[in-house]
Structures are given as C-alpha cells and as structure tokens.
C-alpha cells in the first residue's frame, strides 16, 4: 500500500511538471548537525518547506509554466481560520470552499479578523500526509496556481482527519 501511494505521488509530481518527491521532502541538513534519524520538524514547517520548494523552482500548472517566485511565510491566524473550515467540513459532512450557508473563504477570513488585499484557498480531502495533499494540489491547475501566485506572502494550513484547508494571503499591512 505504501509503495503504491509513493508511486502515485511521484507520478502526480512528474505530470504536474514540478519537483521530484525527494527534492520536496528532503530538508537541507548541515552534516555536523543532529543525526538525520533524530531531526524532527513540525507539520507547519514541513508544509511550508514543501510549498516554498515548489515556489522556488517554478512549476507547470496545467498547460502554463509559472516561474519561481518568492517564498511565503507561515501565518498562525490563517492556519487557525483554515483549521476551523476543515473542522466545519468534517463536522457537517460537506466539502466545499463555501459553507452550506454560502459563506466564502474571504468572508471566513474577514470574520476571523484577517485583513487582506488578496487571498486564495485550496482544499483537499482524503490525503493522509503533507506530501500527498501538496501533490494533489499541484496536479490541479487551479490549486497549483494558488501555490505559485507570487502576490501571496503568507500561508496557513489546517487539517482535521484527512480534510485540509490551505489559505494564502497578501495581508493589508504588507502595503
């Protein structure tokens, strides 16, 4: 099962025109630092590394090439808002960028106290790891374009079970 998932992820990354799984998941290490087996990074850091690795190399999203762009930084408020949406989708058994009441991602961000000039959202369902959800997003042209959008400076991701919400934004204070 693990081998099959690994092959699927590699295939998706190859078809998406982005980095190999090894390039995405291997953090650079100083040879004199802690041995590899004991190096642990948080899920947030790992997701940020995966996204910023793709952004640094450039990526083909559908039929369009997106050149390398600046990295995004982790934003805890975006992550909190994203997690609340993932939790809501799981609790109320729906899967959409818009709640059953018609509340959009932008409205959820404003309600959560996040002021932005530009924003985007990716959702993913059924993914058990950061690598698999990023691979899924890269295989979808719209989600991939969000990842590669150089206007975004901040990112947060929330996960509940196997339901993920990724928010990108250019905050108001960036001006």
N, C-alpha and C positions, 0 to 999 in steps of 0.2 A: 504494500500500500504506500509506504513512504517513498519507495523508488519510483512508483508511478506518478505520485504528486510532484516529485523532483523533476521528472521528465516533462510533465505538463508545464511547470513553471519555466523551465528552460525554453520550451517551445514557444510559449507566450512571449517571453522576453526577446527571443530571436525574431519572431514575427513582428513585434512592436518596433523593432529597429533600435533597441536601447542596449544597455549594458548587459553583460552576462550575469548570471546569478552570483558567481564568485566575486565579480567586481562589486556588485551591490551589497553583498553581505560580509565582506572581509574588511573590518576596520583596520586602518593602518596601525601598526604597533611598533613601538620602539624596542629593538632586540634586548635592550638592557632593562626593560620594564618587567612587570609581573608576568610569570609564565602564562601562555595562552589559556590553558585549562581553567585558570582562576580569574580571568578577566571577564567581568560581567558589566553590561551596560543596561540602563533602564529601557523599557519599551519605548518611551518617548524619544530617547536619544537614538535608539535603533531606527525608528520610523523616520526621524529627521535625517539620519545618515543615508538611508535608502533614497529618500526624496531628493536630498541635496546632491547625491552621487549622480542621479539621472539628470538633474538640472545642470550640473557641471559639465556633463559630456554632450548634452543635446540628445534629442530623441525624435523619432518619426511617430507622429500621432495620426493614424490613418494614412492618408497619402501625402501629408505635409510634414516637412522637416522643420523642427524647432531647434535653433542653435542654442548653445549653452547660455545660461543666464545666472543671475546672482542667487546665492542660497537664501532660503527662508529661515527664520528663527522660530523656535518653539514659543507658543503663546499659551499660557495656562488658562486664561479666560476663554479663549477659543476652544481649548480642549474640554473645558467644563461644559460649555454650550453644546459641543459635539457629542459628548457623553450623554447629556440629557436627551438629545434627539435619538441616539441609539437605544437608550433605555425606554423611551416612549414607544419606539417602533416595536421593541420586543414585548413590552407590557401590553400594548394594544393590538398586537399582531397585524401590523401593516408594514409596507416597505415603499417609502416614497420620500422625495425631497420636501414634500408638502404634507402637513398633518391632515388628518381627516376633516378638520375644521377649516382647512385652506390656508393655514399659516405657513409662510415660506421660510426658507433658511435665513433670508435677510431680516425678516420680521423676528425670528427667534434670536438672531444676533443682537438686534436693537433692544429687544426685551431683556436680554441678558446683560445689557449695559456696555456692549461693544460698539463703538462708533468707528465707522469705516468709510473710505472713499470708494473702494472696490472690494468685491468679495465673491467667492465661489465655493461650491460644496461638491464633494464626492461621497457617495455611499456605497457600501459593499456588503453583501450578505453571503454567508456560508464559508467564509475564509477563516482558517484556524491560526494563521500566523501573519506577521507583518510582511514577510516576503510574498506570501500568496496574495494578500489583498493589494499590495503595490503592483504585483504582476498583473492582476485583474484590471486595475485602474489603467495601467499602461496599455493594455490590449483594447481598451475602449477609447476611441478618438476624443470624445468629449471630456472624459475624466483625465486623459493624458494631457489635453490642452490646459486643464486647470493646473496640473502639476508643473507644466512648463511655462505658465504665464509669468513673465518677468515683472509684471506690475505688482504681484503679491510679494510681500515681505515677511508675513507671519503665517504660521500654520499651527493648528491644533487638531488632535485626533482623539475620538472617544470610541471605546469598544465595549459592547455588552454581549457576552457569549460570542457568537460569530457574526455579529452585526456591527459594522464600522461606519463612522461618520468622520469625514475629513473636511475641515474648514480652512480656507485660505482668505487672507485679507490684506489690504493696504489700509492701515489704521489712519484716522484723521490726524493724529499728532505727527504723522510722517511728513506732512507738508512743510 
